[in-house]
Amino acid sequence: MRKAMNRIIKITMASILMFVGACGGNENKENLLAAEEIYQIGVNAYLWRATLETLDFMPIAKAEHKSGVVLTQWQTNPRNKNERSKVDIVIVGSKLSAQSLNVAVHRQTLKEGVWTDVLPRPGAAQQMTNAILMQARIFRRTNITYKD
């Protein structure tokens, strides 16, 4: 009788431990992995990946993950061969917010064979920032950095 009671207690304790161990464990693991990735690459991993993904249509001149700098080369506008643009992005913070991004959009037009600086289109930097943030949030939501 005593053996049977000890066995029931052991089975009950093992069941409780397995249940408690399964509750919420993945959440902390994801947070640790995201923090670990930030440490490994130097900047917010979601913003870094989102920046590269958003700029994949432009040739990259420089991409330094430790400093968070991404510079593109000049890209000619497919609708207007006399116009070209480039983008400079610096990830300056670890939070997933607009304050963590410095975005500069440059534009030039070709006049008489010479490229001349002109103002970027209104809202271009803000649109780029919003596109990066949206992509970073998608990465975070789908947890693209999750590793086993």
N, C-alpha and C positions, 0 to 999 in steps of 0.2 A: 504494500500500500504506500509506504513511504517512497519507494523507488518510482512508482507511478506518479506520485505527486511532484517529485523533483523533475521528472521528465516533462510533465505538463507545464511547470513553471519555466523550464529552460526553453521549451517551444514557444511559450507566450512571450518571453523576453526577447528571443531571437526575432519573432514576428514584429514586435514593437520596434526593435532596433532597425530592422530592414525598412519598415514603414517610415520611421523618422529620418533615416538616412536618405531616403528617396525624395523627401519633400524639399523643394527649393534648391537642391544642390547645384543644378545646372546654371542658375542665375549667377551665383558667385563665381563659378568657373568662367563664365563668359566675361564678367567684369574684370577678372584677373587677367584673362587672355588679352582683352582689349588694352588694359593698362600695360601689360607686358609688351605688346606690339608697339605702343607709343614709345616706350623706353627704348626698344630695339631700333626703331627707325628714326627717332628724334622728334617727330611731330605726330599730331593726331592721325592715326592710320586711316580712318574713314575719310578725312579731308584730303589726305594725300592721294588715296586711290580715286576718290571722286574727282579731284583736280585732273589727274592723268586721263581718266575716262572722259571727262567733259572736253578736254583739249585734244582728243585723239584724232580730230580732223585736221589739226595743224601740225606741222613739223616741229619737234621739240629741239631747241638749241641747247638747253641745259636743264637738268633735273637732279637736284641734290636733296635726298631725303633727310639728311641730318640737319640741314639748315631750313628745309621747307621751301626752297626756291625752285620755281618752274618758269622757264623763259621759253617762249616760242620763237621760231623764225618768222620772217614775213610771209604771209599767205595772201596770194592774190584773190580778190573777190571773183568768184566764177561768173557772176552776172555783169561785172564791170572790170575789164582788164586794166583799166587806168586807176584802180584803187587797190590798196593792200592794207592789211592789218597785222598786228602782233599783240601778244598778251604777256604781261609779266605778273606772276602771282607769287606771293610770299605768305606762307602759313606762319602766323606769328603767335598763335595761342593753341592751347590743348583742348579747349572746349569746342563743341560742335555748334558754332554760332558765327554770324557774319563778322563779329569783332575779331575773329581768329584769322581772317583773310584780308590781305591787302591785294587788291586787283587793280591793275593799270592796263588800259586798252589804248594802243597807239594806232594811228591811221595816217596814211599818206596817199596823195594823189599824184599821178604822172601828168606833168605839164611841160610841154616842149622838151621831152626826153629826160626830165629831171624829177625825181621823187621829192615831193614837198610835204612837210608835216602839216596836217590839218587836225581840227578837233575831232575826237571820236564821236560816233553817233550818240545822241542823248540817251542816257540810261544804259549804255553798253556794259560798263563795269558792273552796274547793279544787276543786270540780267545774267552776266557771267557768274557773279557771286551767288545769285539765287539758284542757278543751274547746278553749281557745285554743291551747295548745301542740300538741295533736293536729292542729288545722287548719293551724297554722304549719308543722309538719313535712310535712304533705301538700303544702302550697305549695312548700316547699323541694325535696321529692322530685320533684314534677312541674315544678319550676323555673318557676313562674308569672311570675317577673320577667325571664325570658330575653328579650332583644331582639336583633334582627339589625341 
